Amino acid sequence: MPQRRFPSPWIAEEHDACFIVRDRAGLNLAYIFFQNDPSCRLAGKLLSRGEARRIAAKIAKLPESSGE
């Protein structure tokens, strides 16, 4: 199977309940979900918007993998 490429730069886009990290070609690489309502967040053990934003930003900054 040929190795897939995920061209940089990667960007993190905010949506209603998640951040989506995409590569330059628009391929969705990661979804990081969050919940704004604190009571729902605790009950579902979900991330806050700020936590999800920080994780998405760190994923978007990852260096390109050299392969496996």
ChimeraX commands (.cxc) that place a marker at each C-alpha (Angstrom):
marker #1 position 0.00,0.00,0.00 radius 0.5
marker #1 position 1.48,3.41,-0.94 radius 0.5
marker #1 position 2.33,5.78,1.89 radius 0.5
marker #1 position -0.16,8.64,2.23 radius 0.5
marker #1 position 0.99,12.24,2.53 radius 0.5
marker #1 position -0.62,14.90,4.71 radius 0.5
marker #1 position 0.84,18.17,3.37 radius 0.5
marker #1 position 1.49,21.02,5.74 radius 0.5
marker #1 position 0.50,23.50,6.86 radius 0.5
marker #1 position -2.13,21.91,9.05 radius 0.5
marker #1 position -4.84,24.19,10.37 radius 0.5
marker #1 position -7.31,23.94,13.26 radius 0.5
marker #1 position -10.82,25.17,12.47 radius 0.5
marker #1 position -13.45,25.78,15.15 radius 0.5
marker #1 position -16.97,24.44,14.63 radius 0.5
marker #1 position -20.03,24.35,16.92 radius 0.5
marker #1 position -18.89,21.50,19.16 radius 0.5
marker #1 position -15.41,20.59,17.93 radius 0.5
marker #1 position -12.16,21.68,16.37 radius 0.5
marker #1 position -11.13,19.98,13.13 radius 0.5
marker #1 position -7.46,19.74,12.17 radius 0.5
marker #1 position -7.04,19.65,8.37 radius 0.5
marker #1 position -4.05,19.34,6.08 radius 0.5
marker #1 position -3.35,21.70,3.17 radius 0.5
marker #1 position -5.41,19.51,0.81 radius 0.5
marker #1 position -8.45,19.76,3.12 radius 0.5
marker #1 position -8.27,16.22,4.51 radius 0.5
marker #1 position -9.68,15.99,8.05 radius 0.5
marker #1 position -6.93,14.63,10.29 radius 0.5
marker #1 position -8.43,15.00,13.77 radius 0.5
marker #1 position -11.66,15.96,15.52 radius 0.5
marker #1 position -11.41,17.35,19.07 radius 0.5
marker #1 position -14.84,17.65,20.66 radius 0.5
marker #1 position -15.78,20.01,23.50 radius 0.5
marker #1 position -18.79,21.04,25.56 radius 0.5
marker #1 position -19.45,24.62,26.69 radius 0.5
marker #1 position -22.01,23.75,29.40 radius 0.5
marker #1 position -20.04,22.87,32.58 radius 0.5
marker #1 position -22.69,20.47,33.95 radius 0.5
marker #1 position -22.86,18.52,30.67 radius 0.5
marker #1 position -19.08,18.58,30.39 radius 0.5
marker #1 position -18.65,17.01,33.83 radius 0.5
marker #1 position -21.35,14.39,33.28 radius 0.5
marker #1 position -19.89,13.35,29.94 radius 0.5
marker #1 position -16.23,13.83,30.92 radius 0.5
marker #1 position -15.74,16.12,27.91 radius 0.5
marker #1 position -13.15,18.82,27.24 radius 0.5
marker #1 position -13.79,22.52,27.67 radius 0.5
marker #1 position -13.50,24.74,24.59 radius 0.5
marker #1 position -10.14,26.07,25.79 radius 0.5
marker #1 position -8.74,22.59,26.39 radius 0.5
marker #1 position -9.90,21.42,22.96 radius 0.5
marker #1 position -8.45,24.54,21.30 radius 0.5
marker #1 position -5.04,23.97,22.91 radius 0.5
marker #1 position -4.97,20.31,21.84 radius 0.5
marker #1 position -6.01,21.16,18.27 radius 0.5
marker #1 position -3.34,23.86,18.06 radius 0.5
marker #1 position -0.65,21.43,19.24 radius 0.5
marker #1 position -1.73,18.80,16.72 radius 0.5
marker #1 position -1.67,21.40,13.94 radius 0.5
marker #1 position 1.94,22.30,14.88 radius 0.5
marker #1 position 3.25,18.72,14.76 radius 0.5
marker #1 position 6.15,18.28,12.34 radius 0.5
marker #1 position 5.52,16.13,9.29 radius 0.5
marker #1 position 6.18,12.47,9.96 radius 0.5
marker #1 position 9.13,10.96,8.16 radius 0.5
marker #1 position 7.15,7.75,7.65 radius 0.5
marker #1 position 6.98,4.42,9.40 radius 0.5
marker link #1:1,2 radius 0.2
marker link #1:2,3 radius 0.2
marker link #1:3,4 radius 0.2
marker link #1:4,5 radius 0.2
marker link #1:5,6 radius 0.2
marker link #1:6,7 radius 0.2
marker link #1:7,8 radius 0.2
marker link #1:8,9 radius 0.2
marker link #1:9,10 radius 0.2
marker link #1:10,11 radius 0.2
marker link #1:11,12 radius 0.2
marker link #1:12,13 radius 0.2
marker link #1:13,14 radius 0.2
marker link #1:14,15 radius 0.2
marker link #1:15,16 radius 0.2
marker link #1:16,17 radius 0.2
marker link #1:17,18 radius 0.2
marker link #1:18,19 radius 0.2
marker link #1:19,20 radius 0.2
marker link #1:20,21 radius 0.2
marker link #1:21,22 radius 0.2
marker link #1:22,23 radius 0.2
marker link #1:23,24 radius 0.2
marker link #1:24,25 radius 0.2
marker link #1:25,26 radius 0.2
marker link #1:26,27 radius 0.2
marker link #1:27,28 radius 0.2
marker link #1:28,29 radius 0.2
marker link #1:29,30 radius 0.2
marker link #1:30,31 radius 0.2
marker link #1:31,32 radius 0.2
marker link #1:32,33 radius 0.2
marker link #1:33,34 radius 0.2
marker link #1:34,35 radius 0.2
marker link #1:35,36 radius 0.2
marker link #1:36,37 radius 0.2
marker link #1:37,38 radius 0.2
marker link #1:38,39 radius 0.2
marker link #1:39,40 radius 0.2
marker link #1:40,41 radius 0.2
marker link #1:41,42 radius 0.2
marker link #1:42,43 radius 0.2
marker link #1:43,44 radius 0.2
marker link #1:44,45 radius 0.2
marker link #1:45,46 radius 0.2
marker link #1:46,47 radius 0.2
marker link #1:47,48 radius 0.2
marker link #1:48,49 radius 0.2
marker link #1:49,50 radius 0.2
marker link #1:50,51 radius 0.2
marker link #1:51,52 radius 0.2
marker link #1:52,53 radius 0.2
marker link #1:53,54 radius 0.2
marker link #1:54,55 radius 0.2
marker link #1:55,56 radius 0.2
marker link #1:56,57 radius 0.2
marker link #1:57,58 radius 0.2
marker link #1:58,59 radius 0.2
marker link #1:59,60 radius 0.2
marker link #1:60,61 radius 0.2
marker link #1:61,62 radius 0.2
marker link #1:62,63 radius 0.2
marker link #1:63,64 radius 0.2
marker link #1:64,65 radius 0.2
marker link #1:65,66 radius 0.2
marker link #1:66,67 radius 0.2
marker link #1:67,68 radius 0.2
view
